[in-house]
């Protein structure tokens, strides 16, 4: 019973001092943050695609993947802003399974969060240094935000975290775009309540301090599908769902109404190849109605080098060890199609 205190972890300041962000990348991140902000505020008609592995489990294969991605970004830069998913901590519904590089820098070895903090900082940095693409990660643990906040240009709040007060308040102090997923129940009002909270200023406790936040006008929604009481997946990316979200936004006094559609998870019933069809349907809905076009700002896609998924230890380079992902060839074709049709 009780806790066993394993080790005293380094502070964000210690980790940042060890792996500082070069001045050139600081300037580039400001540019990337502004470009994403301009999409969400309607000042740019570019389209966001947050894309990458379900879990960033291996530095070499993740960097390989994003180096491939940057070539597509260069060819589509007039239409798309690509943000690589570097998801280093994974929520687990039952608490079992691989929890991400933060917990296990080597998925085949025992947890080591001290080394994990170093590994995730190093990997986010390496991706940014090699490709010029600042990153996205999920804010699973709000207290860990400041280990990576100078590198990330996009933060996601997951379906199991979106009702949590600390996630909402911490989001209100973030200086970059924060996407709030609908909860697993699918209740759209819960997701919008999270956006309301994140866009307001707050006083709260954070890492042992009393802090004040100014509110985040770039907090927005992410539709990821739902699960009903029978455990069945219910998609929420269809035209009617998007139009309903537009109407619900219009009844609230929110800044910068914006939505991203997550093409996997409960929207695809984890049938990863469905992401291709779903992306195309979402783009068709966006063309069909100006209300949806103004609301829908991007897609979230799970993609890696090899298609599908594998068990930890199977040893296939660039293949997901959590949820199944699109392979690189399919992903590359899809990105070009999105650029042509967004």
Secondary structure, DSSP 4 states (H G I P E B T S, - for coil): --------PPPHHHHHHHSPPPHHHHHHHHHHHHHHHHHHHTS---EEEEEE-SS---HHHHHHHHHHHHHHHHHHTTTEEEEEE-------SSS-S---TTT-SSTTS---HHHHHHHHHHHHHHHHHHH---EEEE-SSGGGGGGTTTTEEEEEE-TTTTT-HHHHHHHTT-SSEEEEEPPTT--HHHHHHHHHHHHS-EEEEETTEEEEE---TTEEEEE--EE-TTS-EE---SHHHHHHHHHHHHTS--SS--EEEE-SGGGTTT-TTHHHHHHHHHHHHHHH-HHHHHHEEEEEEEB-SSSBB--TTS--TT-BSSS-BB-HHHHHHHHHHHHHH-
